[in-house]
């Protein structure tokens, strides 16, 4: 299960990074839906990190 969670976390981080890079390239503020998506991804990444920390080694 640890490997599957790590893989999921990587995919979420990759998606979040794409959104942030696209927002950074724009000369305007990102739309609210992009900001919300980045925040949602961050919450999910944190949840996976917490779950991984609680798993037995």
C-alpha atoms as a printed R data frame, in Angstrom:
   type eleno elety resid chain resno       x      y       z
1  ATOM     1    CA   UNK     A     1   0.000  0.000   0.000
2  ATOM     2    CA   UNK     A     2   2.893  2.362   0.715
3  ATOM     3    CA   UNK     A     3   4.039  2.253  -2.918
4  ATOM     4    CA   UNK     A     4   0.518  2.981  -4.213
5  ATOM     5    CA   UNK     A     5   0.170  5.981  -1.887
6  ATOM     6    CA   UNK     A     6   3.566  7.327  -2.902
7  ATOM     7    CA   UNK     A     7   2.614  6.942  -6.562
8  ATOM     8    CA   UNK     A     8  -0.677  8.759  -6.008
9  ATOM     9    CA   UNK     A     9   1.080 11.539  -4.137
10 ATOM    10    CA   UNK     A    10   3.536 11.980  -7.007
11 ATOM    11    CA   UNK     A    11   0.696 12.282  -9.514
12 ATOM    12    CA   UNK     A    12  -1.057 14.853  -7.342
13 ATOM    13    CA   UNK     A    13   2.155 16.860  -6.922
14 ATOM    14    CA   UNK     A    14   2.792 16.752 -10.669
15 ATOM    15    CA   UNK     A    15  -0.720 18.072 -11.366
16 ATOM    16    CA   UNK     A    16  -0.334 20.789  -8.758
17 ATOM    17    CA   UNK     A    17   3.021 21.812 -10.232
18 ATOM    18    CA   UNK     A    18   1.525 22.069 -13.738
19 ATOM    19    CA   UNK     A    19  -1.204 24.359 -12.445
20 ATOM    20    CA   UNK     A    20   1.279 26.543 -10.560
21 ATOM    21    CA   UNK     A    21   3.625 26.815 -13.535
22 ATOM    22    CA   UNK     A    22   0.737 27.784 -15.819
23 ATOM    23    CA   UNK     A    23  -0.414 30.404 -13.304
24 ATOM    24    CA   UNK     A    24   3.115 31.772 -12.983
25 ATOM    25    CA   UNK     A    25   3.420 32.187 -16.745
26 ATOM    26    CA   UNK     A    26   0.289 34.331 -16.881
27 ATOM    27    CA   UNK     A    27   0.504 38.064 -16.339
28 ATOM    28    CA   UNK     A    28  -2.798 38.066 -14.433
29 ATOM    29    CA   UNK     A    29  -3.968 36.443 -11.257
30 ATOM    30    CA   UNK     A    30  -5.079 32.829 -11.652
31 ATOM    31    CA   UNK     A    31  -8.816 32.248 -11.710
32 ATOM    32    CA   UNK     A    32 -10.477 31.204  -8.494
33 ATOM    33    CA   UNK     A    33 -11.031 27.650  -9.758
34 ATOM    34    CA   UNK     A    34  -7.275 27.236 -10.328
35 ATOM    35    CA   UNK     A    35  -6.469 28.550  -6.866
36 ATOM    36    CA   UNK     A    36  -9.082 26.211  -5.367
37 ATOM    37    CA   UNK     A    37  -7.722 23.241  -7.329
38 ATOM    38    CA   UNK     A    38  -4.181 23.935  -6.086
39 ATOM    39    CA   UNK     A    39  -5.484 24.148  -2.508
40 ATOM    40    CA   UNK     A    40  -7.500 20.928  -2.873
41 ATOM    41    CA   UNK     A    41  -4.464 19.119  -4.212
42 ATOM    42    CA   UNK     A    42  -2.381 20.412  -1.292
43 ATOM    43    CA   UNK     A    43  -4.913 19.053   1.201
44 ATOM    44    CA   UNK     A    44  -4.878 15.663  -0.496
45 ATOM    45    CA   UNK     A    45  -1.086 15.571  -0.595
46 ATOM    46    CA   UNK     A    46  -0.964 16.376   3.121
47 ATOM    47    CA   UNK     A    47  -3.510 13.641   3.858
48 ATOM    48    CA   UNK     A    48  -1.363 11.098   2.029
49 ATOM    49    CA   UNK     A    49   1.774 12.264   3.844
50 ATOM    50    CA   UNK     A    50  -0.030 11.879   7.175
51 ATOM    51    CA   UNK     A    51  -1.295  8.433   6.229
52 ATOM    52    CA   UNK     A    52   2.192  7.365   5.177
53 ATOM    53    CA   UNK     A    53   3.595  8.577   8.497
54 ATOM    54    CA   UNK     A    54   1.083  6.423  10.363
55 ATOM    55    CA   UNK     A    55   1.736  3.236   8.397
56 ATOM    56    CA   UNK     A    56   3.964  0.667  10.022
57 ATOM    57    CA   UNK     A    57   7.398  0.437   8.402
